[in-house]
Amino acid sequence: MGRRRKTVEKIVKRRLPELFVCPKCGKNTVKAAINKKTGWAVVICSNCIVNAKFPVTPRMSSVDAYCKFTDRYYGESSKEDPIVGG
């Protein structure tokens, strides 16, 4: 006779996504690239070619750059440069 084995629960670690949903075409094709040396972020959709370039702080990640991109797309910050693209 023996005792029952304990079930092993696997801990799933979530990672930040590399591709995001485009606010214009609705597809999962937006990529945010941050250059920490120059302090600029470039966010571009590979499907509809909507893109934006703006300054970022050293602590910002790609998710933060994407959020800033969507805010600019929907007109939250109208004082900044508009988004360029098709």
N, CA, C and O atoms as a DFTB+ gen file, in Angstrom:
344 C
 N C O
     1  1       0.837      -1.167       0.000
     2  2       0.000       0.000       0.000
     3  2       0.882       1.229       0.000
     4  3       1.933       1.294       0.636
     5  1       0.406       2.166      -0.728
     6  2       1.157       3.409      -0.795
     7  2       0.225       4.606      -0.715
     8  3      -0.998       4.474      -0.683
     9  1       0.817       5.724      -0.686
    10  2      -0.006       6.933      -0.615
    11  2      -0.219       7.497      -2.014
    12  3       0.487       7.127      -2.952
    13  1      -1.167       8.368      -2.150
    14  2      -1.460       8.982      -3.448
    15  2      -0.418      10.024      -3.804
    16  3       0.112      10.736      -2.950
    17  1      -0.146      10.085      -5.087
    18  2       0.798      11.104      -5.559
    19  2       0.108      12.450      -5.612
    20  3      -1.076      12.540      -5.938
    21  1       0.833      13.470      -5.299
    22  2       0.294      14.821      -5.414
    23  2       0.313      15.237      -6.871
    24  3       1.254      14.924      -7.599
    25  1      -0.721      15.940      -7.296
    26  2      -0.737      16.448      -8.669
    27  2       0.182      17.658      -8.747
    28  3       0.170      18.527      -7.875
    29  1       0.971      17.696      -9.802
    30  2       1.909      18.798      -9.989
    31  2       1.221      19.870     -10.813
    32  3       0.786      19.618     -11.937
    33  1       1.124      21.061     -10.255
    34  2       0.514      22.172     -10.965
    35  2       1.601      22.978     -11.646
    36  3       2.543      23.449     -11.009
    37  1       1.453      23.127     -12.956
    38  2       2.433      23.905     -13.702
    39  2       2.066      25.376     -13.628
    40  3       0.911      25.751     -13.833
    41  1       3.049      26.197     -13.335
    42  2       2.845      27.642     -13.268
    43  2       3.148      28.225     -14.643
    44  3       4.265      28.118     -15.148
    45  1       2.140      28.839     -15.234
    46  2       2.292      29.424     -16.559
    47  2       2.749      30.867     -16.397
    48  3       2.049      31.683     -15.797
    49  1       3.918      31.175     -16.931
    50  2       4.429      32.540     -16.869
    51  2       4.015      33.267     -18.139
    52  3       4.318      32.824     -19.247
    53  1       3.331      34.368     -17.973
    54  2       2.885      35.149     -19.117
    55  2       3.991      36.086     -19.579
    56  3       4.728      36.660     -18.778
    57  1       4.081      36.221     -20.908
    58  2       5.069      37.129     -21.488
    59  2       4.340      38.248     -22.195
    60  3       3.180      38.108     -22.582
    61  1       5.032      39.359     -22.360
    62  2       4.450      40.474     -23.093
    63  2       4.394      40.132     -24.579
    64  3       5.309      39.494     -25.101
    65  1       3.333      40.548     -25.261
    66  2       3.223      40.228     -26.685
    67  2       4.198      41.043     -27.527
    68  3       4.612      42.135     -27.140
    69  1       4.557      40.493     -28.685
    70  2       5.423      41.210     -29.616
    71  2       4.609      41.939     -30.678
    72  3       5.028      42.985     -31.174
    73  1       3.456      41.396     -31.025
    74  2       2.570      42.008     -32.016
    75  2       1.279      42.426     -31.342
    76  3       0.763      41.730     -30.467
    77  1       0.759      43.584     -31.766
    78  2      -0.446      44.138     -31.174
    79  2      -1.512      44.335     -32.247
    80  3      -1.231      44.218     -33.439
    81  1      -2.734      44.634     -31.816
    82  2      -3.850      44.842     -32.730
    83  2      -3.797      46.269     -33.286
    84  3      -3.636      47.236     -32.541
    85  1      -3.936      46.377     -34.602
    86  2      -3.909      47.683     -35.260
    87  2      -5.250      48.386     -35.047
    88  3      -6.296      47.765     -35.237
    89  1      -5.247      49.667     -34.654
    90  2      -6.518      50.379     -34.469
    91  2      -7.208      50.709     -35.783
    92  3      -8.403      51.006     -35.786
    93  1      -6.489      50.665     -36.895
    94  2      -7.102      51.001     -38.186
    95  2      -7.665      49.772     -38.893
    96  3      -8.839      49.756     -39.263
    97  1      -6.837      48.737     -39.087
    98  2      -7.284      47.573     -39.862
    99  2      -7.779      46.429     -38.980
   100  3      -8.427      45.516     -39.492
   101  1      -7.503      46.440     -37.682
   102  2      -8.015      45.422     -36.775
   103  2      -7.250      44.110     -36.777
   104  3      -7.698      43.143     -36.163
   105  1      -6.110      44.050     -37.451
   106  2      -5.328      42.815     -37.495
   107  2      -4.189      42.880     -36.472
   108  3      -3.802      43.958     -36.020
   109  1      -3.678      41.741     -36.131
   110  2      -2.627      41.621     -35.119
   111  2      -1.260      41.778     -35.776
   112  3      -0.483      40.824     -35.833
   113  1      -0.961      42.991     -36.278
   114  2       0.255      43.201     -37.068
   115  2       1.062      44.427     -36.653
   116  3       1.954      44.833     -37.397
   117  1       0.795      45.024     -35.519
   118  2       1.513      46.227     -35.088
   119  2       2.728      45.823     -34.257
   120  3       2.618      45.046     -33.308
   121  1       3.883      46.361     -34.631
   122  2       5.145      46.085     -33.932
   123  2       5.689      47.404     -33.384
   124  3       5.700      48.414     -34.087
   125  1       6.134      47.392     -32.147
   126  2       6.711      48.577     -31.516
   127  2       8.197      48.332     -31.271
   128  3       8.572      47.398     -30.563
   129  1       9.041      49.181     -31.864
   130  2      10.486      49.068     -31.692
   131  2      10.985      50.297     -30.940
   132  3      10.708      51.431     -31.330
   133  1      11.721      50.060     -29.864
   134  2      12.244      51.152     -29.041
   135  2      13.759      51.145     -29.116
   136  3      14.396      50.117     -28.886
   137  1      14.332      52.295     -29.439
   138  2      15.778      52.466     -29.437
   139  2      16.122      53.249     -28.171
   140  3      15.890      54.456     -28.095
   141  1      16.675      52.552     -27.182
   142  2      16.955      53.178     -25.879
   143  2      18.094      54.188     -25.952
   144  3      18.138      55.126     -25.156
   145  1      19.017      54.007     -26.896
   146  2      20.147      54.939     -27.004
   147  2      19.683      56.310     -27.488
   148  3      20.103      57.333     -26.947
   149  1      18.814      56.336     -28.506
   150  2      18.342      57.615     -29.034
   151  2      17.106      58.116     -28.306
   152  3      16.814      59.311     -28.338
   153  1      16.372      57.216     -27.644
   154  2      15.182      57.618     -26.909
   155  2      13.949      57.797     -27.785
   156  3      13.061      58.581     -27.449
   157  1      13.881      57.079     -28.908
   158  2      12.741      57.175     -29.815
   159  2      12.102      55.805     -29.988
   160  3      12.778      54.777     -29.948
   161  1      10.791      55.811     -30.182
   162  2      10.051      54.582     -30.459
   163  2       9.394      54.703     -31.828
   164  3       8.885      55.765     -32.188
   165  1       9.409      53.611     -32.588
   166  2       8.752      53.551     -33.884
   167  2       7.717      52.433     -33.814
   168  3       8.050      51.280     -33.540
   169  1       6.460      52.790     -34.064
   170  2       5.376      51.822     -34.050
   171  2       4.804      51.773     -35.456
   172  3       4.433      52.805     -36.015
   173  1       4.729      50.562     -36.039
   174  2       4.287      50.436     -37.421
   175  2       3.418      49.191     -37.575
   176  3       3.658      48.158     -36.951
   177  1       2.394      49.324     -38.432
   178  2       1.540      48.197     -38.800
   179  2       2.046      47.654     -40.133
   180  3       2.185      48.406     -41.098
   181  1       2.317      46.371     -40.188
   182  2       2.846      45.790     -41.421
   183  2       1.756      45.523     -42.447
   184  3       2.065      45.219     -43.600
   185  1       0.495      45.628     -42.061
   186  2      -0.598      45.383     -42.995
   187  2      -1.038      46.661     -43.707
   188  3      -1.082      46.701     -44.937
   189  1      -1.361      47.701     -42.946
   190  2      -1.890      48.929     -43.558
   191  2      -0.891      50.083     -43.538
   192  3      -1.241      51.191     -43.944
   193  1       0.334      49.859     -43.082
   194  2       1.446      50.810     -43.108
   195  2       1.148      52.089     -42.312
   196  3       1.649      53.156     -42.668
   197  1       0.361      52.005     -41.266
   198  2       0.171      53.133     -40.355
   199  2       1.363      53.135     -39.410
   200  3       1.700      52.102     -38.832
   201  1       2.005      54.293     -39.250
   202  2       3.176      54.329     -38.384
   203  2       3.253      55.633     -37.623
   204  3       2.604      56.619     -37.972
   205  1       4.066      55.619     -36.569
   206  2       4.286      56.809     -35.753
   207  2       5.663      56.705     -35.110
   208  3       6.156      55.612     -34.828
   209  1       6.271      57.863     -34.887
   210  2       7.571      57.942     -34.224
   211  2       7.471      59.017     -33.156
   212  3       7.028      60.132     -33.431
   213  1       7.882      58.687     -31.943
   214  2       7.780      59.651     -30.857
   215  2       8.842      59.358     -29.805
   216  3       9.342      58.236     -29.729
   217  1       9.195      60.360     -28.987
   218  2      10.205      60.156     -27.940
   219  2       9.635      59.345     -26.777
   220  3       8.451      59.440     -26.455
   221  1      10.499      58.552     -26.158
   222  2      10.102      57.742     -25.011
   223  2      11.126      57.901     -23.896
   224  3      12.254      58.341     -24.118
   225  1      10.706      57.533     -22.701
   226  2      11.610      57.550     -21.562
   227  2      12.339      56.205     -21.498
   228  3      11.875      55.235     -22.098
   229  1      13.455      56.125     -20.795
   230  2      14.208      54.866     -20.734
   231  2      13.444      53.710     -20.080
   232  3      13.764      52.549     -20.337
   233  1      12.460      53.996     -19.257
   234  2      11.745      52.937     -18.550
   235  2      10.542      52.407     -19.313
   236  3       9.895      51.471     -18.846
   237  1      10.220      52.975     -20.476
   238  2       9.054      52.539     -21.237
   239  2       9.341      51.226     -21.960
   240  3      10.462      50.976     -22.403
   241  1       8.306      50.393     -22.071
   242  2       8.434      49.131     -22.805
   243  2       7.619      49.233     -24.089
   244  3       7.033      50.275     -24.381
   245  1       7.587      48.149     -24.849
   246  2       6.862      48.159     -26.118
   247  2       5.357      48.301     -25.904
   248  3       4.668      48.867     -26.752
   249  1       4.841      47.800     -24.794
   250  2       3.412      47.941     -24.491
   251  2       3.076      49.406     -24.255
   252  3       2.037      49.886     -24.708
   253  1       3.943      50.115     -23.553
   254  2       3.720      51.542     -23.311
   255  2       3.762      52.334     -24.610
   256  3       2.975      53.261     -24.800
   257  1       4.671      51.975     -25.498
   258  2       4.755      52.653     -26.795
   259  2       3.497      52.390     -27.620
   260  3       2.997      53.290     -28.294
   261  1       2.986      51.161     -27.568
   262  2       1.752      50.833     -28.284
   263  2       0.568      51.623     -27.719
   264  3      -0.266      52.112     -28.481
   265  1       0.487      51.751     -26.405
   266  2      -0.602      52.521     -25.785
   267  2      -0.533      53.987     -26.192
   268  3      -1.561      54.610     -26.458
   269  1       0.671      54.535     -26.239
   270  2       0.840      55.918     -26.675
   271  2       0.437      56.073     -28.141
   272  3      -0.139      57.090     -28.527
   273  1       0.744      55.056     -28.956
   274  2       0.366      55.039     -30.367
   275  2      -1.160      55.029     -30.532
   276  3      -1.702      55.785     -31.339
   277  1      -1.846      54.180     -29.775
   278  2      -3.310      54.125     -29.886
   279  2      -3.953      55.401     -29.360
   280  3      -4.955      55.856     -29.912
   281  1      -3.393      55.992     -28.294
   282  2      -3.911      57.269     -27.805
   283  2      -3.783      58.348     -28.872
   284  3      -4.698      59.147     -29.076
   285  1      -2.650      58.364     -29.544
   286  2      -2.427      59.347     -30.600
   287  2      -3.343      59.078     -31.794
   288  3      -3.818      60.018     -32.432
   289  1      -3.592      57.812     -32.099
   290  2      -4.464      57.461     -33.233
   291  2      -5.898      57.915     -32.977
   292  3      -6.539      58.485     -33.860
   293  1      -6.393      57.666     -31.784
   294  2      -7.771      58.031     -31.465
   295  2      -7.933      59.496     -31.083
   296  3      -9.050      59.932     -30.804
   297  1      -6.850      60.266     -31.063
   298  2      -6.946      61.700     -30.842
   299  2      -6.911      62.132     -29.409
   300  3      -7.350      63.239     -29.098
   301  1      -6.405      61.304     -28.515
   302  2      -6.320      61.674     -27.110
   303  2      -5.358      62.839     -26.904
   304  3      -5.644      63.751     -26.128
   305  1      -4.231      62.813     -27.590
   306  2      -3.246      63.882     -27.443
   307  2      -3.122      64.610     -28.782
   308  3      -2.264      64.276     -29.600
   309  1      -3.961      65.579     -28.993
   310  2      -4.033      66.271     -30.279
   311  2      -2.880      67.258     -30.488
   312  3      -2.670      67.720     -31.610
   313  1      -2.126      67.593     -29.423
   314  2      -1.051      68.566     -29.568
   315  2       0.200      67.967     -30.211
   316  3       1.089      68.707     -30.633
   317  1       0.279      66.644     -30.290
   318  2       1.440      65.975     -30.859
   319  2       1.246      65.775     -32.361
   320  3       0.166      66.024     -32.897
   321  1       2.294      65.327     -33.023
   322  2       2.249      65.106     -34.471
   323  2       1.232      64.015     -34.823
   324  3       1.072      63.062     -34.061
   325  1       0.551      64.137     -35.953
   326  2      -0.408      63.107     -36.346
   327  2       0.287      61.826     -36.812
   328  3       1.493      61.806     -37.058
   329  1      -0.490      60.782     -36.923
   330  2       0.026      59.502     -37.386
   331  2       0.059      59.506     -38.913
   332  3      -0.868      59.973     -39.575
   333  1       1.143      58.978     -39.444
   334  2       1.352      58.960     -40.893
   335  2       1.047      57.561     -41.405
   336  3       1.310      56.576     -40.716
   337  1       0.498      57.466     -42.597
   338  2       0.336      56.149     -43.176
   339  2      -0.882      56.042     -44.047
   340  3      -1.661      56.984     -44.198
   341  1      -1.028      54.842     -44.629
   342  2      -2.059      54.536     -45.591
   343  2      -3.384      54.474     -45.018
   344  3      -4.354      54.220     -45.733
